[in-house]
Amino acid sequence: MKKNIRTFVVGDIHGGHGALLQVLERSKFDYKNDRLISLGDVADGWPYVTECFEELLKIKNLIMVRGNHDEWLLNYLRFEEAPRVWITQGGMNSFESYQRNPELKEKHRDFLMGTPYYFIDEKNRLYVHGGIAPNVDPKDVLPADLMWDRELWNSPTHVYIPGFKNVFVGHTTTWRTSKVPMKRENVWFMDTGGGWEGKLSLMNVDTEEVFQSDKLSDIYPEGHN
């Protein structure tokens, strides 16, 4: 008898390997049968970036949409680019993570180069890191806008996105407004501050059951570098 495949979505991980392990364990995630869709920004933030990618790559049915921090990391892995804006916004921990594990640079570079800027599943649910405007086909949107846009968060009265059952986004933390993922119309905001002061959130997209890590400051009391 074929096992039922569940689909989960996870918010911005930002190097918090301990938090990632917690939400996968608490949801009883099946690495071989369940599907995980990461909304990007696996990079930067906490010091365990390489460990996060290695954990995700153990998952058979993994889909990761690219976030703006992942794009910065990819530019470093491809071209050795390390601009100050990246280094000062969590990039130093990514940089140091690959200094500790240089043998993973090529593997993770190749993986990131294959990540899409958005994903639409078989139930017409859209997954994108930053956001998208109403009545716009994501294939017609510039990658930078898909990674950086915050209008869905900044315009709460215009958040319904026609054409999709649901839209899942990361990028902008809800932590100061809500400690759990927020839903406005058909848009879910999944970044609950796991990269900084909050928790990492994972959701079963069919049941809308949410699983959260401990606060990252409790997992890593030593804090960021």
SVG drawing of the C-alpha trace seen along z (x, -y; Angstrom):
<svg xmlns="http://www.w3.org/2000/svg" viewBox="-9 -49 47 51">
<polyline fill="none" stroke="black" stroke-width="0.4" points="0.0,0.0 1.4,-3.3 2.2,-5.7 0.4,-9.1 2.8,-11.8 2.5,-15.0 3.7,-18.4 5.2,-20.9 6.5,-24.5 9.2,-26.0 10.0,-29.6 13.4,-31.3 16.0,-29.0 18.9,-31.4 21.6,-29.0 19.6,-27.7 20.3,-24.0 19.1,-23.2 15.8,-24.8 15.5,-23.0 16.1,-19.7 13.4,-20.5 10.6,-21.3 11.4,-18.2 11.3,-16.1 8.2,-17.7 6.2,-17.2 7.5,-13.6 8.7,-14.5 9.5,-11.5 12.7,-12.2 11.9,-9.6 8.2,-10.1 7.2,-13.6 7.8,-16.7 9.4,-19.9 9.2,-23.2 11.7,-25.8 10.8,-29.4 14.5,-30.3 17.0,-32.2 18.6,-29.1 21.8,-31.2 23.1,-33.8 22.0,-34.6 23.1,-31.8 26.5,-30.1 25.3,-26.7 24.6,-27.4 26.5,-24.4 24.8,-22.1 21.4,-23.4 22.1,-22.7 23.4,-19.3 20.3,-18.5 18.0,-19.7 19.8,-17.7 19.0,-14.5 15.3,-15.0 14.3,-13.1 11.4,-15.4 13.0,-18.8 12.1,-22.0 13.8,-25.2 12.9,-28.5 15.7,-31.0 15.8,-33.9 17.8,-37.1 20.3,-35.8 20.8,-32.6 21.5,-34.7 24.2,-36.6 25.7,-33.3 25.6,-31.9 27.5,-34.9 30.1,-34.2 30.3,-30.5 30.5,-31.3 32.6,-34.4 34.1,-34.9 32.0,-38.1 31.6,-39.2 30.1,-42.7 29.8,-44.6 26.0,-44.7 26.0,-40.9 28.7,-40.5 26.9,-42.9 23.5,-41.3 24.3,-37.8 26.7,-36.9 29.7,-36.7 28.4,-33.5 27.9,-32.0 31.4,-33.0 32.8,-31.5 30.7,-28.3 32.3,-27.7 35.7,-28.5 35.2,-25.7 33.8,-23.4 35.4,-24.3 34.8,-20.9 31.1,-21.7 31.4,-24.9 31.1,-23.2 28.3,-20.9 26.2,-23.7 27.0,-26.1 25.7,-23.5 22.5,-22.9 21.8,-26.7 22.3,-27.2 19.4,-24.8 16.9,-26.4 13.9,-28.2 12.6,-31.6 9.1,-30.3 7.2,-27.0 3.6,-26.1 2.4,-22.8 -0.2,-20.4 -3.0,-22.1 -2.1,-25.5 -0.4,-26.9 2.4,-29.4 5.6,-29.4 7.9,-32.5 10.4,-34.1 9.6,-37.8 6.2,-38.2 4.2,-39.0 1.6,-41.5 -2.0,-40.5 -2.9,-39.5 0.7,-39.0 2.1,-35.7 5.3,-34.9 7.1,-33.9 6.8,-37.6 8.3,-38.9 12.0,-39.8 13.9,-37.4 15.0,-40.3 11.4,-41.2 10.4,-37.7 13.2,-37.6 13.0,-41.1 9.4,-42.4 7.6,-43.3 4.4,-44.8 2.2,-41.8 3.3,-42.6 3.2,-46.4 -0.2,-46.6 -2.4,-44.4 -5.6,-45.6 -4.5,-44.2 -3.2,-40.8 -5.6,-38.5 -3.7,-37.0 -6.2,-35.7 -5.4,-32.6 -3.9,-30.7 -5.4,-28.6 -2.8,-29.9 0.5,-31.9 3.3,-31.2 6.0,-33.8 9.0,-34.3 11.4,-37.2 9.5,-39.5 9.3,-38.4 6.0,-38.5 7.6,-38.2 6.7,-41.7 3.1,-41.3 2.5,-37.5 4.6,-34.7 3.0,-32.2 2.6,-32.3 0.0,-34.8 -2.7,-34.4 -4.3,-37.4 -6.8,-36.4 -5.1,-33.6 -1.5,-34.6 0.5,-32.9 3.5,-34.8 5.8,-32.0 8.9,-33.9 8.4,-34.0 11.9,-35.4 13.9,-32.1 16.9,-33.9 17.0,-36.4 14.9,-36.9 12.0,-34.5 11.2,-30.8 11.4,-28.7 8.0,-27.6 7.0,-24.7 3.5,-24.0 1.6,-21.0 0.0,-22.9 -3.0,-20.6 -4.0,-20.6 -2.4,-24.1 -1.0,-22.5 2.1,-24.5 5.2,-23.2 7.7,-25.6 11.1,-25.4 12.2,-26.9 13.3,-30.5 16.6,-30.6 18.2,-32.7 17.5,-29.7 18.9,-27.2 22.0,-29.4 22.4,-31.5 25.9,-32.6 24.1,-34.7 25.2,-35.8 28.8,-36.6"/>
</svg>
